């Protein structure tokens, strides 16, 4: 288990924030010869207001960082938690130093 602090950044759906979000996968899969990154323009369409999801739903994106590096697994974990549960989880994780 890593003893480095975890920081979580909430990000929006603007171009700069989406670039940060998309940049998570590249270093994670860099050594996988089967990794073919998706076209960012195609993936970006999912996050645009024209997506029918946004007629009925909301989305909050996060980028988790440990020692300055993004951690996609942390994003998946936090996706199902309330704001208070996220806060408590991060406080507990940061005490493991």
PyMOL commands that set and color helices and strands:
alter all, ss='L'
color gray80, all
select helices_A, chain A and resi 15-29+40-46+52-55+72-78+83-94
alter helices_A, ss='H'
color red, helices_A
select strands_A, chain A and resi 6-11+61-66+69-70
alter strands_A, ss='S'
color yellow, strands_A
deselect
rebuild
show_as cartoon
